[in-house]
Amino acid sequence: MTLTTAVFLVVLAAALPLVIFIILTVWVVRTVTSARRETATAIDGSNQLIVEHLRNIIERLDRIETQLNDVPE
């Protein structure tokens, strides 16, 4: 084994775990980012549904108030 081959193998042995670590880190970051995005989308949809229900409740309360105002004392 020549010196060049030995140096190459040492560099390769040192770089391989680093490359694996970088690949796994990128994968984890993408997965977490995607999950956060999906969660945010679900929360946004839920919030919109809540707002719609609140508007319906307010409309009903306004109608009830109008009816109560029309009742003579």
N, C-alpha and C positions, 0 to 999 in steps of 0.2 A: 504494500500500500504506500503510495507516494504521499508526500506532505500535502500536496494540493488536494488529493482525495480525502485525506484525513480532515483537513480544514473544512472542506465542503460538507462532509458528513456531520461534523460538529455544528456548523452553521445551520444545516438542515434540521438537525435534532433540536436545536435551540429555537428555530423559527416556527417549526410545526405546531407546538402548543400555543404559541402566540397567534398564529393564523386561525387555529381552531377556536381560541378564545374570542377573537374578533368576530368570526362568523357567528358564533353563538350569541354574542352580545348584540349584534345587529338583528338577529332573528328575534331575540327577546324584546328588544326595543320596538320593533315593528309590530309584534304580537300585542304588546301592551298598548301601543298607540292605537291599533285597530280596535281593541277591546274598549278603550276609553271613548273612541269615536262612536262605537255602537251604543255604548251606555248613554252618552250625551244625546244621541238621536232618540233613544227610547225615553229618556227623561223629558226631552223637548216635546215629544208626542204626548206624553202623559200630562205635561203642563198645559198644552193646548186643549186637551180634553177637559181638564179641570176648569180652565177659563170658560170654555163653552158651557159647561154645566152651571157655572156661576152666573153667566149671562142669562141663561134660561131661568134660573131662580130669581134673579133681579126682575126679569120681565114679569114673572108670575106675581111677585110681590107688588110691583107697580100696578098690575091689574086689580089685585086685591085691594090695594089702597084706593084706587079709583072707585071701585065698587063700594067701599066703606064710606067714601066721601059723598056718594050719591044717596046713602041711606039717611032719611030725615031723623032728626034727634027727638 
